[in-house]
Amino acid sequence: MTHRSRFKPLTLPIELSDPEHIQCPYHLYRRLHDAGAVGLDPNIGVAVVGYQALVALSKDTGLFSSSITQDGLGPRHMGVSAEPIPEDVEQIFTRAHPMVNALFTADPPVHTRHRKLLSKALSPARVRAMEPHIRSVAEALIEPVLQVGRLDLFQDFAVPLPVTVIADVLGVDRSDLWTFKRWGDLMISGNIDVLSQAQRREVAQAVVEFHEYFVPRIEARRARPTDDLLSEMVNASEDDEPPLTTEELLPIIDQVLLAGHETTTNLVGNGLVFLLSRPDVADRLRADLSLVEAFVEEMLRFDPPIQCTYRRATADTRLGETEVASGEMVIPVWGAAGYDPAEFPEPERFDLDRPNVRRHMGFGHGPHFCAGAELARLEAKIAFELLLTKLEEPVLDAEASDLARHPSFASTGYKRIVVSFGG
């Protein structure tokens, strides 16, 4: 990507793809906060980390567009590199259904319409009513583990919990759980990572498979509505606005699927590793489970599963002392907001009693605040309650675990977490 901006002194050069940054992004955030600077990654764009700057950026959807693709072909899942898409990948896409920018990748007023229709289906009241079902799914997953005294966190619990819940909510087959997981991993990588051409081919094939699975189900729900979220999205209407088209529904379902598992999975993983390293915090939570909700919020500040998303400037502008050219990529680094000392004193200290913790940006901010935030919060709360109360004297199996982070600067999660327990 060629950057045409003229940079002022308060711009620091950064490399978001640096393996050391991926393993621990918070050192860079501290450096940028201490300097009062934005960062420039020459391969991606301008990174905004200050809390108040992120508030302003999130609200200015006219200047900072969520429709980041420049080819007018809608959400393509082709990563954030400016490299042209090769012909063989385009050939794969000929088998995909057309899509348009929707919800996460749309701007008002289109985004407003999508959010209004979806918010009815994922309202706080509906999410709260799901608690008994989510708890029953979680308990069914943890029960077999208790018999063997060993938990392979992602395989046994932290992946199947949210993916099963979202499959049930959408009204699709649980037997397809690991297929959803594979599609989800590939498409979220296509939304937020820099992809090689080989990875683009793999993502494009996942998009085609995803469409081949869901288009017939969308058409079936139109012909005969059922009692599930997919049917509600297909048939939702508001005032004089028409129902969502298939071109709109496919990216929205994709986003619900991704938000329905990736955030919760890595939040649970990050939190469990933290608790294993801080038995004092774990003991306090076991003594008072009402603190688990506060723990979830502080984890979303301290080590959030999503670090950043993207915007594209629609006109020449400034970010602090930095000039940004029209068309240039801007990176709101939500994970850095939690480390702004002007908003969160002593940000590197985990504080279960932090009074303003819910001001974190673990789910973003502004109009594009994550629509599935309440579902992720509830799933994480139930997961930690069970892990804290069911696993007796848990110990990390260091030999079987791999605590390297996945190779993404935009999302943060461990590769494998294995715990033994019960003495």
C-alpha positions as CSV (number, residue, x, y, z in Angstrom):
1,M,0.0,0.0,0.0
2,T,1.4,3.4,-0.9
3,H,0.9,6.1,1.8
4,R,0.6,9.7,0.7
5,S,0.4,11.2,4.1
6,R,2.9,13.8,5.4
7,F,3.7,12.7,8.9
8,K,4.4,15.0,11.8
9,P,6.7,14.3,14.7
10,L,4.0,12.6,16.8
11,T,3.8,9.7,14.5
12,L,5.9,6.6,15.5
13,P,6.8,3.9,13.0
14,I,5.4,0.5,14.0
15,E,5.2,-3.0,12.5
16,L,2.0,-4.7,13.6
17,S,3.1,-8.0,12.0
18,D,6.3,-8.2,14.1
19,P,6.2,-11.6,15.9
20,E,7.2,-10.0,19.2
21,H,4.3,-7.6,18.9
22,I,1.9,-10.4,18.2
23,Q,3.0,-12.3,21.3
24,C,2.5,-9.2,23.5
25,P,1.0,-6.1,21.9
26,Y,0.8,-4.1,25.2
27,H,4.4,-3.0,25.2
28,L,3.8,-1.1,21.9
29,Y,0.6,0.4,23.3
30,R,2.5,1.8,26.3
31,R,5.1,3.3,24.1
32,L,2.5,5.0,21.9
33,H,0.6,6.3,24.9
34,D,3.7,7.6,26.6
35,A,4.6,9.5,23.4
36,G,1.1,10.7,22.9
37,A,1.4,9.4,19.3
38,V,-0.4,7.5,16.6
39,G,1.5,4.7,14.9
40,L,2.3,4.2,11.2
41,D,2.6,0.7,9.8
42,P,3.7,1.3,6.2
43,N,2.1,-1.9,5.0
44,I,-1.3,-1.3,6.6
45,G,-2.1,2.2,7.8
46,V,-2.3,4.7,10.7
47,A,-3.0,3.1,14.1
48,V,-5.1,5.1,16.6
49,V,-4.6,4.1,20.3
50,G,-5.7,7.0,22.5
51,Y,-9.0,6.5,24.3
52,Q,-10.6,9.9,23.5
53,A,-9.3,9.7,19.9
54,L,-10.9,6.3,19.5
55,V,-14.2,7.7,20.8
56,A,-14.2,10.5,18.3
57,L,-13.1,8.2,15.4
58,S,-15.8,5.6,16.2
59,K,-18.6,8.2,16.0
60,D,-17.4,9.9,12.8
61,T,-18.7,7.2,10.3
62,G,-18.8,9.7,7.5
63,L,-15.1,10.4,7.6
64,F,-13.9,7.0,8.7
65,S,-15.8,4.4,6.7
66,S,-16.3,0.7,7.7
67,S,-16.7,-0.2,4.1
68,I,-13.0,-0.6,3.7
69,T,-12.8,-2.5,0.3
70,Q,-12.2,-0.1,-2.6
71,D,-13.4,-2.3,-5.5
72,G,-17.1,-1.9,-4.8
73,L,-17.6,-5.7,-4.6
74,G,-18.7,-5.8,-1.0
75,P,-17.1,-7.8,1.9
76,R,-14.6,-10.0,0.2
77,H,-12.8,-11.6,3.2
78,M,-9.5,-11.1,1.3
79,G,-7.5,-9.6,4.2
80,V,-6.2,-6.0,4.6
81,S,-3.3,-6.2,2.1
82,A,-3.5,-4.0,-1.0
83,E,-2.1,-6.8,-3.2
84,P,-4.4,-7.5,-6.1
85,I,-6.6,-10.6,-5.9
86,P,-5.2,-13.2,-8.3
87,E,-7.3,-14.7,-11.1
88,D,-7.6,-18.2,-9.6
89,V,-9.1,-16.7,-6.4
90,E,-11.5,-14.6,-8.5
91,Q,-12.5,-17.8,-10.3
92,I,-13.4,-19.4,-7.0
93,F,-15.6,-16.4,-6.1
94,T,-17.6,-16.9,-9.3
95,R,-19.3,-19.8,-7.4
96,A,-20.2,-17.6,-4.4
97,H,-23.5,-15.7,-4.0
98,P,-23.3,-11.9,-4.5
99,M,-22.9,-9.9,-1.3
100,V,-23.1,-6.3,-0.3
101,N,-21.6,-4.4,2.6
102,A,-23.7,-5.2,5.7
103,L,-23.7,-4.4,9.4
104,F,-20.0,-4.6,10.4
105,T,-18.8,-3.4,6.9
106,A,-21.6,-0.9,6.3
107,D,-22.0,2.7,7.2
108,P,-25.2,4.6,8.2
109,P,-27.9,4.7,7.1
110,V,-27.5,1.1,5.8
111,H,-25.8,0.0,9.0
112,T,-28.5,1.6,11.1
113,R,-31.2,-0.4,9.3
114,H,-29.2,-3.6,9.7
115,R,-28.5,-3.0,13.4
116,K,-32.1,-2.2,14.1
117,L,-33.3,-5.4,12.6
118,L,-30.6,-7.5,14.3
119,S,-30.9,-5.9,17.7
120,K,-34.5,-7.2,18.0
121,A,-33.3,-10.7,17.5
122,L,-30.3,-10.3,19.9
123,S,-31.9,-8.0,22.5
124,P,-30.6,-8.1,26.1
125,A,-33.9,-9.7,27.2
126,R,-33.6,-12.5,24.6
127,V,-30.0,-13.1,25.6
128,R,-30.9,-13.3,29.3
129,A,-33.6,-15.8,28.6
130,M,-30.9,-18.0,27.0
131,E,-28.9,-18.4,30.2
132,P,-30.5,-21.8,31.3
133,H,-29.8,-23.2,27.8
134,I,-26.2,-21.9,27.7
135,R,-25.6,-23.3,31.1
136,S,-26.9,-26.7,30.2
137,V,-24.7,-26.8,27.1
138,A,-21.6,-25.8,29.2
139,E,-22.4,-28.4,31.9
140,A,-22.8,-31.1,29.3
141,L,-19.4,-30.3,27.9
142,I,-17.6,-30.1,31.2
143,E,-19.0,-33.3,32.7
144,P,-17.0,-35.8,30.7
145,V,-13.8,-33.9,31.4
146,L,-14.3,-34.3,35.1
147,Q,-14.1,-38.0,34.8
148,V,-10.6,-37.9,33.3
149,G,-9.0,-35.0,35.2
150,R,-7.7,-33.3,32.1
151,L,-9.1,-30.4,30.1
152,D,-7.9,-29.6,26.6
153,L,-9.6,-26.2,26.8
154,F,-10.4,-25.3,23.2
155,Q,-11.1,-28.8,21.9
156,D,-13.2,-29.9,24.9
157,F,-14.9,-26.7,26.0
158,A,-14.1,-23.2,24.8
159,V,-14.8,-23.8,21.1
160,P,-17.8,-26.1,21.3
161,L,-19.6,-24.0,23.9
162,P,-20.1,-20.8,21.9
163,V,-20.3,-22.6,18.5
164,T,-23.0,-25.0,19.8
165,V,-24.9,-22.1,21.3
166,I,-24.8,-20.0,18.1
167,A,-25.7,-23.1,16.0
168,D,-28.8,-23.6,18.3
169,V,-29.7,-20.0,18.1
170,L,-29.4,-19.9,14.3
171,G,-31.4,-23.2,14.1
172,V,-28.7,-25.2,12.2
173,D,-27.3,-28.6,12.8
174,R,-25.0,-29.2,15.8
175,S,-23.3,-31.9,13.8
176,D,-21.8,-29.1,11.7
177,L,-20.1,-27.5,14.7
178,W,-16.5,-28.0,13.6
179,T,-17.3,-27.0,10.0
180,F,-18.6,-23.7,11.4
181,K,-15.4,-23.4,13.4
182,R,-13.3,-23.9,10.3
183,W,-15.3,-21.4,8.2
184,G,-15.3,-19.0,11.1
185,D,-11.5,-19.1,11.6
186,L,-10.9,-18.6,7.9
187,M,-13.4,-15.8,7.3
188,I,-12.4,-13.8,10.4
189,S,-8.8,-14.0,9.3
190,G,-10.0,-12.7,5.9
191,N,-11.6,-9.8,7.7
192,I,-8.7,-8.7,9.9
193,D,-5.4,-10.2,8.8
194,V,-2.8,-9.8,6.1
195,L,-3.2,-12.8,3.9
196,S,-0.9,-14.6,1.5
197,Q,-2.3,-15.6,-1.9
198,A,-2.5,-19.2,-0.8
199,Q,-4.5,-18.1,2.3
200,R,-6.8,-16.1,0.1
201,R,-7.5,-19.2,-2.0
202,E,-8.4,-21.1,1.2
203,V,-10.6,-18.3,2.5
204,A,-12.4,-18.0,-0.9
205,Q,-13.2,-21.7,-0.9
206,A,-14.6,-21.3,2.7
207,V,-16.8,-18.4,1.6
208,V,-18.2,-20.6,-1.3
209,E,-18.9,-23.5,1.1
210,F,-20.5,-21.1,3.6
211,H,-22.9,-19.7,0.9
212,E,-23.7,-23.2,-0.4
213,Y,-24.8,-24.2,3.1
214,F,-26.8,-21.1,4.1
215,V,-28.5,-19.9,0.9
216,P,-30.9,-22.9,0.8
217,R,-31.6,-22.4,4.5
218,I,-32.4,-18.7,3.9
219,E,-34.8,-19.7,1.1
220,A,-36.4,-22.3,3.3
221,R,-37.0,-19.8,6.2
222,R,-38.6,-17.4,3.7
223,A,-40.9,-20.1,2.5
224,R,-41.7,-21.4,6.0
225,P,-40.6,-19.4,9.0
226,T,-39.4,-21.3,12.1
227,D,-38.6,-20.3,15.7
228,D,-34.9,-19.5,15.5
229,L,-32.6,-16.5,14.9
230,L,-32.0,-17.3,11.3
231,S,-35.7,-17.2,10.6
232,E,-36.1,-13.9,12.5
233,M,-33.3,-12.3,10.5
234,V,-34.7,-13.6,7.2
235,N,-38.2,-12.3,7.9
236,A,-37.5,-9.3,10.1
237,S,-39.2,-6.0,9.1
238,E,-39.3,-2.6,10.6
239,D,-41.8,0.2,9.8
240,D,-41.7,0.6,6.0
241,E,-38.3,-1.0,5.5
242,P,-38.2,-4.2,3.4
243,P,-36.8,-7.5,4.8
244,L,-33.1,-8.2,4.4
245,T,-32.0,-9.5,1.0
246,T,-29.9,-12.7,0.6
247,E,-27.0,-10.4,-0.4
248,E,-27.3,-8.6,2.9
249,L,-28.1,-11.7,5.0
250,L,-25.0,-13.7,4.1
251,P,-22.5,-11.3,5.5
252,I,-24.7,-10.6,8.5
253,I,-25.0,-14.4,9.3
254,D,-21.2,-14.6,8.7
255,Q,-20.7,-11.9,11.3
256,V,-23.1,-13.4,13.8
257,L,-21.3,-16.8,13.4
258,L,-17.9,-15.2,13.8
259,A,-18.9,-13.0,16.8
260,G,-20.7,-16.0,18.2
261,H,-17.6,-18.0,18.7
262,E,-14.2,-16.3,18.2
263,T,-14.6,-13.7,20.9
264,T,-15.8,-16.0,23.6
265,T,-13.3,-18.8,22.8
266,N,-10.3,-16.5,23.1
267,L,-11.7,-14.6,26.0
268,V,-12.1,-17.8,28.0
269,G,-8.6,-19.0,27.0
270,N,-7.0,-15.7,27.9
271,G,-8.8,-15.6,31.2
272,L,-8.0,-19.1,32.2
273,V,-4.3,-18.7,31.6
274,F,-4.4,-15.5,33.7
275,L,-6.2,-17.3,36.5
276,L,-3.7,-20.1,36.5
277,S,-0.9,-17.5,36.9
278,R,-2.8,-15.6,39.6
279,P,-4.3,-18.1,42.2
280,D,-5.1,-15.1,44.5
281,V,-7.6,-13.8,41.9
282,A,-9.0,-17.3,41.3
283,D,-9.4,-17.9,45.1
284,R,-11.3,-14.6,45.4
285,L,-13.6,-15.5,42.6
286,R,-14.3,-18.9,44.0
287,A,-15.2,-17.3,47.4
288,D,-17.6,-14.9,45.7
289,L,-18.9,-15.9,42.3
290,S,-20.8,-12.6,42.0
291,L,-17.4,-11.1,41.1
292,V,-17.1,-13.2,37.9
293,E,-18.9,-10.5,35.9
294,A,-16.3,-7.9,37.0
295,F,-13.5,-10.4,36.1
296,V,-14.9,-10.8,32.6
297,E,-15.0,-7.0,32.1
298,E,-11.5,-6.5,33.4
299,M,-10.2,-9.3,31.1
300,L,-11.8,-7.5,28.2
301,R,-9.8,-4.5,29.1
302,F,-6.6,-6.3,30.2
303,D,-6.2,-8.9,27.4
304,P,-9.1,-8.6,24.9
305,P,-9.6,-11.2,22.2
306,I,-10.1,-8.5,19.5
307,Q,-7.3,-5.9,19.3
308,C,-8.3,-3.9,16.3
309,T,-10.6,-3.4,13.3
310,Y,-10.3,-1.1,10.3
311,R,-11.7,2.1,8.8
312,R,-10.9,3.9,5.6
313,A,-10.6,7.7,5.4
314,T,-13.1,9.2,2.9
315,A,-11.4,12.5,2.8
316,D,-8.1,14.1,3.7
317,T,-8.0,14.6,7.4
318,R,-5.8,14.8,10.5
319,L,-5.4,12.4,13.4
320,G,-3.7,14.5,16.1
321,E,-0.6,15.8,14.4
322,T,-0.8,13.3,11.6
323,E,-2.2,14.0,8.2
324,V,-4.2,11.2,6.6
325,A,-5.0,11.1,2.9
326,S,-8.3,10.1,1.5
327,G,-8.5,6.4,0.9
328,E,-5.9,5.6,3.4
329,M,-6.5,2.8,6.0
330,V,-7.0,3.8,9.6
331,I,-6.7,1.2,12.4
332,P,-8.7,1.8,15.5
333,V,-6.8,-0.2,18.1
334,W,-9.5,-1.0,20.6
335,G,-7.1,-3.2,22.7
336,A,-4.9,-0.1,23.3
337,A,-7.8,1.9,24.7
338,G,-7.7,-0.2,27.8
339,Y,-4.0,0.8,28.3
340,D,-4.5,4.5,28.1
341,P,-3.4,5.7,31.6
342,A,-5.5,8.9,31.2
343,E,-8.6,6.7,31.3
344,F,-7.4,3.7,33.3
345,P,-4.9,4.5,36.0
346,E,-2.1,1.8,36.3
347,P,-3.4,0.0,33.2
348,E,-0.9,-2.8,33.5
349,R,-2.3,-3.8,36.9
350,F,-5.2,-6.3,36.8
351,D,-7.8,-4.7,39.1
352,L,-10.9,-6.7,39.9
353,D,-12.3,-3.6,41.6
354,R,-11.6,-1.1,38.8
355,P,-14.6,1.3,39.1
356,N,-14.8,2.3,35.4
357,V,-13.9,-1.0,33.8
358,R,-17.0,-1.2,31.7
359,R,-15.7,1.8,29.7
360,H,-13.2,-0.6,28.1
361,M,-13.4,-1.1,24.3
362,G,-13.1,-4.8,24.2
363,F,-16.3,-4.9,22.0
364,G,-15.4,-1.7,20.1
365,H,-17.2,1.6,20.5
366,G,-19.9,3.7,18.9
367,P,-22.4,2.7,16.3
368,H,-20.4,-0.5,15.4
369,F,-20.2,-1.7,19.0
370,C,-20.4,-5.5,18.8
371,A,-24.0,-6.7,18.4
372,G,-23.2,-10.0,20.1
373,A,-21.5,-8.4,23.2
374,E,-24.2,-9.5,25.7
375,L,-24.1,-13.0,24.4
376,A,-20.3,-13.2,24.7
377,R,-20.5,-11.7,28.2
378,L,-23.0,-14.3,29.3
379,E,-21.2,-17.2,27.8
380,A,-17.9,-16.1,29.4
381,K,-19.5,-15.7,32.8
382,I,-21.0,-19.2,32.7
383,A,-17.7,-20.7,31.4
384,F,-15.6,-19.1,34.2
385,E,-18.1,-20.0,36.9
386,L,-17.9,-23.7,35.8
387,L,-14.1,-23.7,35.4
388,L,-13.6,-22.1,38.8
389,T,-16.0,-24.4,40.7
390,K,-15.6,-27.7,38.8
391,L,-11.8,-27.9,38.3
392,E,-10.2,-28.9,41.6
393,E,-6.7,-27.5,42.0
394,P,-6.1,-26.9,38.2
395,V,-2.5,-26.9,37.0
396,L,-1.3,-26.0,33.5
397,D,0.2,-28.9,31.6
398,A,3.1,-27.0,30.2
399,E,4.4,-29.9,28.1
400,A,1.0,-30.4,26.3
401,S,0.1,-26.7,26.1
402,D,1.3,-24.2,23.5
403,L,1.0,-20.7,25.0
404,A,2.3,-19.0,21.8
405,R,-0.3,-16.6,20.5
406,H,-2.0,-17.2,17.1
407,P,-0.2,-15.3,14.4
408,S,-2.6,-12.4,14.2
409,F,-2.0,-8.8,15.4
410,A,-5.8,-8.1,15.2
411,S,-7.0,-10.9,17.4
412,T,-5.3,-12.4,20.5
413,G,-5.5,-16.0,21.6
414,Y,-3.4,-18.9,22.7
415,K,-2.7,-21.9,20.5
416,R,-3.4,-24.7,23.0
417,I,-4.2,-24.8,26.7
418,V,-4.2,-28.1,28.6
419,V,-5.0,-28.3,32.3
420,S,-4.8,-31.2,34.7
421,F,-6.8,-31.1,37.9
422,G,-8.0,-33.2,40.8
423,G,-4.6,-33.9,42.4
